[in-house]
Amino acid sequence: MGVVIGVLAVLGGLVGAGLHAVNAAAGRSSGPSFWLMELAAAVAYGLACLLLRATDARLIRPLLGAIGLSQGVALLASEVGALTADSTPGNWLTWLGAWLWAPGYVAIAVLLPILLPDGRPMSAGWRRISWLSWATVVLVAVSWALTPYEGQDFPEALRGATNPVGVAAAGGPVAGVVIGVLLLAAVIVGFASLVIRWRRVADLERQQLKWVLVGYACTIVLFAVARLVPAGITGLVAGLAMLPLPIAIGIAVMRYGLWDVDIVISRALVYAALSTLVIGLYAVTVWLAGDRLGATTGAPILATTVVALAALPLRSWLQRHVNRLVHGDVEEPYAVLARLGTRLAAATTPDDLSERVLPSVVEQVARSLRAQQATIVLRDGLVTSYGEGTGIGMTVELEYAGEHFGRLTVTRSTEFDGHEVRALDRLAAQAAVAAHTVLLAREAQRAREAVVVAREEERRRLRRDLHDGIGPSLAALALHVETARDIAADDPEAARKLLDRLVPRLNASVADVRALVHELRPPMLDELGLAAAVRELGDRLSTGTTRVRVSADEIAGLPAAVEVAAYHIVSEATGNAVRHAGAGTVAVRVRDADGCVCIEVADDGCGLPDQVRPGVGTSSMRERAEELGGQLRIDSGPAGTTVTALLPKGAS
């Protein structure tokens, strides 16, 4: 039924406008009238009725249709009455057109704000108040139906006709005051209802009602302006007043999902625009080719051919742009991916990636899927969110190159269809690349910070060891040497004994210096190379209960940083196995593996506990590997523990 009402409203308005043009050309329409207002209302509210489904917001669809139909029928009746002005049916049609616009006009101002957006007053109290609005609509309609034509706004447009049911009191001052007060009260009540409803809701519904409230306010302002401007432009202003509320409802529907009529809107916009373009193209072609090919023969054939060739490309172009308008960028995933790629390329620092790229990613995802909120949570705990809202949420894991980097959650008020789920998967794939990039940048930043911290800690330790250990020892030795020098002439034997006691202490200081140097870079690496140094380390760490077997390949051209890291990882892993694993054998393997130095330290001990916290040694091994762009893995079980490290040979 709603479809029929909407179609009749639009047709009534369009046919009435056509008849108005005919009457104007014949001199039967003169002076200002409400024909433009009636046309605008019939088309705008008729289309609004067509866009809604039968299940959407009870009373709203029939009310929108009734408003459009009353305006369309009023225009059509007025123009048909002008064509048949000298007949009885013509007089009655003129009468019908003279008042039928009024109830729809008033309903826009006093009924729609009470019922929008769900078709019901807010409460039982507001339901009782709404009777004031209904009564106002009925009273205004009856008043205009009974008002003599000379007392109406544009009597000259009625061509001197007489209201067949006119009552002088209906257009009198008392009736005017009563209706004016009642109408003003109903408008205030309607506006208050809409504002209160807007203040009570939140999130998505608040955004929907915001547009409806703005559209209603613009409509009321234009209604008031139409009563103040000169009569010659009253109809134009009143016609403009018919547009803001339907446009606002359209924005609320398309942008914020009011009534969830996206598919209907999409198809209606596509075919309405396509029809307009086809008709325009046909008319222009006939007009241009009419003189050469004949306006009734060749030109129509050419125009039909042009339209047939252009219709399909036009439909595809319109569908693409309408889908972007109605559905967001779901229909244009590659455009979204291109924008995301551009944002990634523009980022130059970790801060750019965290503060600009991820917010851009979640914003693009939210806008593409018309979601109220989109959130990315990275595996390191970083949370980036766009928008606010509650509703139906969908979470997609962010994975790239087989590795998990976080998750993307999208929340909106409506269900996701299969097409949107696929679009979300494509967007999540690009978001995973962004998450991977951000994590790499953050990890690289943390690694650089860790290197700086480690360097400063190493310097602090060296300063402490030199200042607190070797420094005082050397100072004390210097004092003893000076004492020996002073007594050498008088008591050579005492000087000799003193120097004899200093020799072990000097040797101990030398050993301390060598130990410091060894920690900075083991001398064995320079003297023997990595392979021989690891073998010597294995011999030194072997005990009576644990045997260390070493297999180390000679790998030429390794940077110093890789040699030191490899040596320390072998030393730490082997030492842990000997001291804590209770192993009989520890197997150490150092080999060349596809551009990396592969280190494996395996023992046959008792393995690690189920719940174990990484110690200083384990953390040190992992940091040494990651600083060089490598990785370290520890596998443990009842049969023993294996530490595997991969260090890129080109690292420095």
C-alpha positions in Angstrom: 0.0 0.0 0.0 2.8 2.4 0.8 4.3 1.9 -2.7 1.0 2.8 -4.3 0.6 5.9 -2.2 4.1 7.0 -2.9 3.7 6.4 -6.7 0.4 8.2 -6.8 1.8 11.2 -4.9 4.8 11.6 -7.3 2.6 11.1 -10.4 0.0 13.5 -9.1 2.6 16.1 -8.5 4.3 15.6 -11.9 1.1 15.5 -13.9 -0.3 18.5 -12.0 2.9 20.4 -12.8 2.5 19.5 -16.5 -1.1 20.6 -16.5 -0.1 23.9 -14.8 2.3 24.5 -17.6 -0.5 23.9 -20.1 -2.9 26.2 -18.2 -0.2 28.9 -17.9 0.4 28.8 -21.6 -3.3 29.1 -22.3 -3.7 32.0 -19.8 -5.9 30.0 -17.4 -3.3 30.3 -14.6 -2.5 33.8 -13.4 -1.0 35.3 -10.3 0.9 33.6 -7.5 -0.2 30.2 -6.2 1.0 27.2 -4.2 1.6 25.0 -7.2 5.4 24.9 -6.7 5.0 24.1 -3.0 2.6 21.3 -3.9 4.9 19.9 -6.5 7.9 19.9 -4.2 6.0 18.3 -1.4 4.4 15.6 -3.6 7.7 14.5 -5.1 9.9 14.8 -2.0 7.5 13.1 0.5 6.3 10.6 -2.1 9.9 9.5 -2.8 10.5 9.4 1.0 7.5 7.0 1.3 8.8 4.8 -1.6 12.2 4.5 0.1 10.9 3.0 3.3 9.9 -0.6 3.8 6.5 -1.7 5.1 8.2 -2.8 8.4 9.9 0.5 9.0 8.7 2.9 11.7 4.9 2.4 11.9 2.9 5.5 10.9 5.9 7.2 9.4 5.7 5.6 6.0 1.9 6.2 5.6 2.2 9.6 7.0 4.9 10.6 4.6 2.9 9.1 1.8 -0.3 10.9 2.9 1.5 14.3 3.0 2.9 13.8 -0.5 -0.4 12.4 -1.8 -2.5 15.3 -0.4 -0.1 17.8 -2.1 -0.1 15.9 -5.4 -3.9 15.5 -5.5 -4.4 19.2 -4.5 -2.2 20.3 -7.4 -3.8 17.9 -9.8 -7.3 18.9 -8.7 -6.6 22.6 -9.0 -5.2 22.3 -12.5 -7.9 19.9 -13.8 -10.5 22.3 -12.2 -8.9 25.2 -14.2 -9.3 23.1 -17.4 -13.0 22.5 -16.6 -13.8 25.7 -14.8 -17.3 26.2 -16.2 -18.6 22.8 -15.1 -19.9 21.6 -11.8 -17.1 18.9 -11.5 -14.6 21.6 -12.3 -15.9 23.8 -9.4 -15.7 20.9 -7.0 -12.2 20.0 -8.2 -11.1 23.6 -7.6 -12.6 23.4 -4.1 -10.7 20.2 -3.4 -7.4 21.8 -4.6 -8.0 24.9 -2.6 -7.8 23.2 0.8 -6.4 19.6 0.4 -2.8 20.9 0.6 -3.4 22.3 4.1 -3.5 19.1 6.2 -0.3 17.8 4.7 1.3 21.2 5.2 0.3 21.3 8.9 1.2 17.7 9.5 4.8 18.4 8.5 5.0 21.0 11.2 3.1 19.4 14.1 2.8 15.6 13.5 6.1 14.4 12.1 8.2 15.8 15.0 6.0 14.0 17.5 6.4 10.6 15.7 9.9 10.7 14.3 11.9 8.5 14.1 10.1 5.3 15.2 6.5 6.3 14.5 5.5 6.5 18.2 5.3 9.3 20.8 7.9 9.0 23.5 5.5 8.0 26.3 1.9 7.7 27.3 1.9 11.4 28.3 3.3 12.4 25.0 0.7 10.2 23.3 -2.0 12.3 25.0 -0.3 15.5 24.0 -0.1 14.2 20.4 -3.9 14.5 20.2 -3.3 18.3 20.1 -1.3 17.8 16.9 -4.0 15.6 15.3 -6.7 18.0 16.3 -4.7 20.9 14.7 -4.4 19.1 11.4 -8.1 18.3 11.3 -9.2 21.8 12.4 -6.9 23.5 9.8 -8.2 21.3 7.0 -11.8 21.9 7.9 -11.1 25.7 8.2 -9.6 25.9 4.8 -12.3 23.8 3.3 -15.0 26.2 4.6 -13.1 29.5 4.1 -14.5 31.5 1.2 -12.0 31.9 -1.6 -11.7 35.6 -1.2 -10.4 35.0 2.3 -7.6 32.6 1.2 -4.0 33.4 0.4 -4.2 33.6 -3.4 -7.9 34.3 -4.4 -6.8 35.5 -7.9 -5.5 32.1 -8.6 -9.1 30.7 -8.2 -10.3 32.8 -11.2 -13.3 34.3 -9.4 -14.9 31.0 -8.4 -17.0 30.6 -5.3 -16.5 28.1 -2.5 -19.5 25.8 -2.7 -19.4 25.1 1.0 -18.0 28.4 2.1 -18.8 29.8 5.6 -17.8 33.4 6.3 -17.0 32.7 10.0 -14.4 30.1 9.0 -12.3 32.9 7.5 -13.1 35.4 10.2 -10.7 36.9 12.7 -11.9 34.8 15.7 -11.3 31.6 13.8 -7.9 32.9 12.6 -6.8 33.7 16.2 -8.0 30.4 17.5 -6.3 28.4 14.7 -3.1 30.5 15.0 -2.8 29.9 18.7 -3.5 26.2 18.3 -1.0 25.9 15.5 1.7 27.8 17.4 1.2 25.6 20.5 1.3 22.4 18.4 4.6 23.5 16.6 6.2 24.3 20.0 5.1 20.9 21.3 6.4 19.1 18.3 9.8 20.9 18.4 10.0 20.2 22.2 9.3 16.5 21.6 12.0 16.2 19.0 14.6 18.1 21.1 13.8 16.0 24.2 14.0 12.8 22.3 17.4 13.9 20.8 18.7 14.7 24.3 17.7 11.3 25.7 19.3 9.1 23.1 23.0 8.6 22.5 25.6 7.4 20.0 24.0 6.4 16.6 20.4 7.4 17.4 21.7 10.9 18.5 23.4 11.3 15.1 20.2 10.2 13.3 18.0 12.6 15.2 20.5 15.4 14.9 19.9 15.6 11.1 16.1 15.2 11.5 16.1 18.0 14.1 18.1 20.3 11.8 15.8 19.5 8.8 12.7 20.2 10.9 14.1 23.5 12.2 14.9 24.7 8.6 11.4 23.7 7.5 9.8 25.8 10.3 12.0 28.8 9.6 11.1 28.7 5.9 7.4 28.3 6.8 7.7 31.5 8.8 9.6 33.3 6.1 6.9 32.3 3.6 4.3 34.2 5.7 6.5 37.3 5.7 7.8 37.7 2.2 5.8 39.4 -0.6 3.0 37.3 -2.2 4.9 37.0 -5.4 7.6 34.7 -3.9 5.5 33.1 -1.1 5.0 30.0 -3.2 8.7 29.7 -4.0 9.7 29.9 -0.3 6.9 27.5 0.7 8.2 25.1 -2.0 11.7 25.3 -0.6 10.3 24.6 2.9 9.1 21.2 1.6 12.7 20.0 1.0 14.9 20.3 4.2 13.1 17.6 6.2 13.1 14.9 3.5 16.7 15.7 2.7 17.6 15.4 6.4 15.8 12.1 6.7 17.7 10.9 3.6 21.0 11.9 5.2 20.0 10.1 8.4 19.1 7.0 6.4 22.2 6.9 4.1 24.9 8.1 6.5 23.7 6.8 9.9 21.5 3.8 8.9 18.1 5.2 10.0 15.5 2.4 9.2 18.2 0.4 7.3 16.9 1.0 3.8 20.2 1.2 2.0 19.4 -1.3 -0.7 16.1 0.4 -1.6 17.8 3.8 -1.6 20.7 2.6 -3.7 18.4 1.1 -6.4 16.0 4.1 -6.3 18.8 6.6 -6.8 20.5 4.6 -9.5 17.3 4.2 -11.6 16.0 7.7 -11.0 19.3 9.2 -12.0 19.6 6.8 -15.0 16.1 7.7 -16.1 16.8 11.4 -15.9 20.1 11.0 -17.9 18.5 8.8 -20.5 15.6 11.2 -21.1 17.9 14.1 -21.2 20.3 12.4 -23.6 17.4 11.4 -25.8 16.0 14.9 -25.9 19.4 16.6 -26.6 20.1 14.1 -29.4 16.8 14.7 -31.1 17.2 18.5 -30.7 20.7 18.5 -32.2 20.0 16.1 -35.0 16.4 17.1 -35.7 17.2 19.6 -38.5 19.5 17.3 -40.4 17.7 13.9 -40.0 14.1 14.9 -39.3 12.5 15.5 -36.0 10.1 12.6 -36.4 12.1 10.0 -38.4 15.9 9.9 -38.3 16.6 11.9 -35.2 14.5 9.6 -32.9 16.2 6.5 -34.4 19.6 8.1 -33.8 18.6 9.1 -30.3 17.4 5.6 -29.5 20.7 4.1 -30.7 22.8 6.6 -28.6 20.7 5.9 -25.5 21.0 2.1 -26.0 24.8 2.3 -26.3 25.1 4.7 -23.3 22.6 3.1 -20.9 24.8 0.2 -19.7 28.0 2.3 -19.1 25.9 5.0 -17.4 24.3 2.5 -15.1 27.6 1.0 -14.1 29.1 4.5 -13.4 26.0 5.5 -11.5 25.9 2.3 -9.5 29.5 2.7 -8.5 29.0 6.3 -7.2 25.7 5.7 -5.6 27.1 2.6 -3.8 29.9 4.8 -2.5 27.3 7.4 -1.3 24.9 4.9 0.3 27.2 2.0 1.4 30.4 3.9 2.0 33.5 2.4 0.3 32.4 -1.2 0.6 31.9 -1.3 -3.2 35.3 0.3 -3.8 37.8 -1.7 -1.7 40.7 -1.0 -4.0 40.2 2.7 -3.6 40.3 2.2 0.2 43.4 0.0 -0.1 45.1 2.6 -2.3 44.4 5.3 0.3 45.8 3.1 3.1 48.9 2.4 1.0 49.4 6.1 0.4 49.2 6.8 4.2 51.8 4.1 4.8 54.1 5.5 2.2 53.8 9.0 3.7 54.9 7.9 7.2 58.5 8.4 7.9 59.0 7.8 11.7 57.6 5.3 14.2 55.6 8.2 15.7 54.0 8.9 12.3 53.1 5.2 12.0 51.5 5.0 15.4 49.9 8.4 15.5 48.9 8.9 11.9 48.8 5.6 10.0 46.8 3.5 12.4 44.2 6.2 13.1 43.8 6.6 9.3 43.4 2.8 9.0 40.6 2.6 11.5 38.9 5.7 10.2 39.0 4.3 6.6 37.6 1.0 7.8 34.8 2.7 9.8 33.8 4.9 7.0 34.0 2.1 4.4 31.6 -0.1 6.4 29.5 2.8 7.8 30.5 1.6 11.3 30.1 3.6 14.5 33.4 2.4 15.8 36.6 0.6 14.6 39.4 -0.5 16.9 42.8 -2.1 16.3 44.6 -3.7 19.2 48.2 -4.7 18.5 49.8 -7.6 20.1 52.1 -5.3 22.1 49.0 -3.7 23.7 48.7 -0.5 21.6 45.0 0.4 21.1 43.9 2.7 18.3 40.2 3.5 17.9 37.9 5.7 15.8 34.4 6.7 16.7 32.2 5.6 19.6 29.1 3.4 19.7 27.5 0.1 20.7 25.9 -2.5 18.6 26.9 -5.6 16.6 30.6 -6.2 16.7 32.8 -8.2 14.3 36.4 -9.1 15.1 39.0 -10.1 12.5 42.5 -11.3 13.4 45.3 -9.4 11.7 47.7 -11.8 10.2 50.6 -11.3 7.7 53.1 -13.8 6.4 51.7 -16.4 8.8 52.3 -14.3 11.9 49.6 -12.8 14.2 49.9 -9.0 14.8 46.7 -8.0 16.5 42.9 -7.8 15.9 40.5 -5.4 14.2 37.0 -5.0 15.7 34.2 -3.1 13.9 31.0 -2.2 15.6 27.8 -0.8 14.1 24.1 -0.9 14.6 23.1 -3.3 11.8 24.1 -6.8 10.8 27.0 -7.4 8.4 26.0 -9.1 5.2 28.2 -11.5 3.3 29.5 -8.8 0.9 30.5 -6.6 3.8 32.2 -9.5 5.6 34.3 -10.1 2.5 35.1 -6.4 2.3 36.1 -6.4 5.9 38.5 -9.3 5.3 40.1 -7.4 2.4 40.5 -4.3 4.6 41.8 -6.4 7.5 44.5 -7.8 5.1 45.7 -4.3 4.4 45.3 -3.3 8.1 47.5 -6.3 8.9 50.3 -4.9 6.7 49.9 -1.5 8.6 50.0 -3.3 11.9 53.1 -5.3 10.9 54.8 -2.1 9.8 53.9 -0.3 13.0 55.0 -3.2 15.2 58.3 -3.4 13.3 58.9 0.3 13.7 58.0 0.2 17.4 60.2 -2.9 18.0 63.1 -1.2 16.0 62.7 1.9 18.2 62.7 -0.2 21.3 65.7 -2.1 20.1 67.6 1.2 19.4 66.6 2.4 22.8 67.8 -0.9 24.3 71.1 -0.6 22.5 71.6 2.9 23.9 70.6 1.7 27.4 72.9 -1.3 27.1 75.8 0.8 26.0 75.4 3.2 28.8 75.0 0.4 31.3 78.2 -1.2 29.9 80.0 2.1 30.3 78.7 2.5 33.9 79.8 -1.1 34.7 83.3 -0.5 33.2 83.6 2.8 35.1 82.5 1.0 38.3 84.9 -1.9 37.8 87.8 0.5 37.0 87.0 3.0 39.7 86.1 0.6 42.5 88.4 -2.4 41.6 91.4 -1.9 39.4 91.8 1.8 40.2 92.3 1.4 44.0 94.5 -1.7 43.5 96.8 0.2 41.1 96.9 3.2 43.5 97.8 1.0 46.4 100.5 -0.8 44.4 101.9 2.6 43.4 102.2 3.6 47.1 104.0 0.4 47.9 106.4 0.8 45.0 107.2 4.3 46.2 107.8 3.0 49.7 110.2 0.3 48.3 112.0 3.0 46.4 112.4 5.1 49.5 113.9 2.3 51.6 116.0 0.6 49.0 119.2 2.6 49.8 119.0 2.0 53.6 117.4 -1.5 53.7 117.7 -3.3 50.4 116.4 -6.6 51.9 113.2 -5.0 53.2 112.7 -3.3 49.8 113.1 -6.7 48.0 110.6 -8.4 50.3 108.1 -5.6 49.7 108.5 -5.9 46.0 108.1 -9.7 46.2 104.8 -9.2 47.9 103.7 -6.8 45.2 104.2 -9.2 42.3 101.1 -11.4 42.9 99.0 -8.3 43.4 100.3 -6.9 40.1 99.5 -10.2 38.4 96.0 -10.1 39.9 95.4 -6.5 38.5 96.6 -7.7 35.1 94.1 -10.6 35.3 91.3 -8.1 36.2 92.2 -6.0 33.1 92.2 -9.1 30.9 88.8 -10.1 32.3 87.4 -6.7 31.4 88.8 -6.9 28.0 87.5 -10.5 27.6 84.0 -9.3 28.4 84.2 -6.5 25.8 85.5 -8.9 23.1 87.0 -12.2 24.0 90.6 -12.3 22.9 90.2 -15.8 21.6 88.1 -14.5 18.8 91.0 -12.4 17.5 93.6 -15.0 18.2 91.8 -18.2 17.0 88.6 -17.2 15.2 84.9 -18.0 16.1 85.1 -21.8 15.4 88.3 -22.4 17.5 87.1 -20.0 20.2 83.9 -22.0 20.6 85.8 -25.3 20.7 88.1 -23.9 23.4 85.0 -22.7 25.3 83.5 -26.2 25.1 86.7 -27.7 26.5 86.8 -25.2 29.3 83.1 -25.7 30.3 83.2 -29.5 30.3 83.1 -31.1 33.8 83.5 -34.6 35.2 79.7 -35.2 34.9 78.9 -33.2 31.8 80.7 -33.4 28.5 80.4 -30.6 26.0 80.8 -31.7 22.3 81.4 -28.9 19.8 81.0 -28.9 16.0 81.8 -25.5 14.6 82.3 -24.7 10.9 84.8 -22.1 9.7 82.8 -19.1 8.5 84.9 -16.4 6.9 84.1 -12.7 6.7 81.9 -12.4 9.8 81.4 -8.9 11.2 82.8 -8.4 14.7 79.3 -7.8 16.2 78.1 -11.2 14.8 81.2 -13.1 16.2 80.8 -11.5 19.7 77.0 -12.2 19.8 77.5 -15.8 18.6 80.2 -16.4 21.2 78.2 -15.0 24.1 75.1 -16.9 23.1 77.0 -20.2 23.0 78.7 -19.3 26.3 75.4 -18.5 28.1 73.4 -21.4 26.7 76.2 -23.9 27.3 76.9 -22.6 30.8 73.2 -22.8 31.7 73.0 -26.4 30.5 76.1 -27.4 32.4 75.1 -25.7 35.6 71.3 -26.3 35.7 70.1 -29.0 33.3 71.7 -32.0 35.0 72.8 -33.1 31.5 75.2 -35.8 30.6 76.0 -34.3 27.2 75.7 -30.8 25.7 76.0 -30.6 21.9 77.0 -27.3 20.4 76.7 -26.7 16.7 77.7 -23.6 14.8 77.2 -23.6 11.0 76.5 -21.5 8.0 72.8 -21.5 7.0 71.6 -19.5 4.0 73.2 -16.2 4.9 72.9 -16.7 8.6 75.0 -18.1 11.4 73.0 -20.9 12.9 73.7 -21.7 16.6 72.2 -24.8 18.2 72.9 -25.8 21.8 71.1 -29.0 22.8 71.3 -30.9 26.1 69.8 -34.2 27.3 68.9 -32.8 30.7 65.7 -32.5 32.6 64.2 -29.6 30.5 62.7 -26.4 31.7 59.8 -26.2 34.2 56.3 -25.6 32.8 56.0 -22.1 34.3 59.4 -20.4 33.9 60.2 -16.7 33.9 63.0 -15.7 31.6 66.1 -14.8 33.6 68.9 -12.3 32.9 70.9 -14.8 30.8 67.9 -15.8 28.6 66.9 -12.1 28.1 70.5 -11.3 27.2 70.7 -14.0 24.6 67.4 -12.9 23.0 68.5 -9.2 23.0 71.8 -10.0 21.4 70.1 -11.9 18.6 67.3 -9.3 18.0 69.8 -6.4 18.0 71.4 -7.9 14.9 68.0 -8.6 13.2 68.1 -12.3 14.2 65.9 -14.5 16.3 66.3 -16.9 19.2 64.0 -19.9 20.0 64.1 -22.1 23.1 62.4 -25.6 22.8 62.2 -27.7 26.0 60.7 -31.1 26.9 61.4 -34.1 29.1 64.2 -35.2 26.7 66.1 -31.9 27.2 66.4 -28.3 26.0 67.5 -26.9 22.6 68.5 -23.2 22.1 68.5 -22.2 18.5 69.7 -18.7 17.3 69.9 -17.3 13.8 72.1 -14.3 13.2 72.3 -12.6 9.8 75.9 -12.7 8.5 75.6 -9.2 7.1 74.6 -7.6 10.4 76.9 -5.1 11.9 
